Amino acid sequence: MDILDWKERPYVTLEQMANYSPLDNDTARKYGAVVKAAEISNRDYGYRYQKLNTSQAMQSPPSSHMHIHLGYLVVRKLGTPQQYETWMPDHVFDELYEVIDKA
């Protein structure tokens, strides 16, 4: 995903994210039939969390002080009062979701 330069990548908007669907019914039931996602590192998600966690629902970032890992910013439960953001390692995300359309 090459939507922003590296300085702006942590602050990608919901509209700039691609749509993904769960690969199984259990994941769809728990987190919604569609999620929005963008590729960012765990460290970038940490920067995003520091800047935005007071204004939107977000799960705490994983540790990134020693290791930086590629993964996805994922917005789950879209359009509901329970909507929230989280970060997932790329290999976990790839096991759960497939792209519907790219942003």
Stockholm file with secondary structure:
# STOCKHOLM 1.0

chainA/1-103         MDILDWKERPYVTLEQMANYSPLDNDTARKYGAVVKAAEISNRDYGYRYQKLNTSQAMQSPPSSHMHIHLGYLVVRKLGTPQQYETWMPDHVFDELYEVIDKA
#=GR chainA/1-103 SS CCSSCTTTGGGCCGGGSEEEEESSHHHHHHHCSCEEEEEEEHHHHHHHHHHHTTTSCBCCCCCCSSCCCEEEEEEESTTSTTCEEEEEEHHHHHHHEEEEECC
#=GC SS_cons         CCSSCTTTGGGCCGGGSEEEEESSHHHHHHHCSCEEEEEEEHHHHHHHHHHHTTTSCBCCCCCCSSCCCEEEEEEESTTSTTCEEEEEEHHHHHHHEEEEECC
//
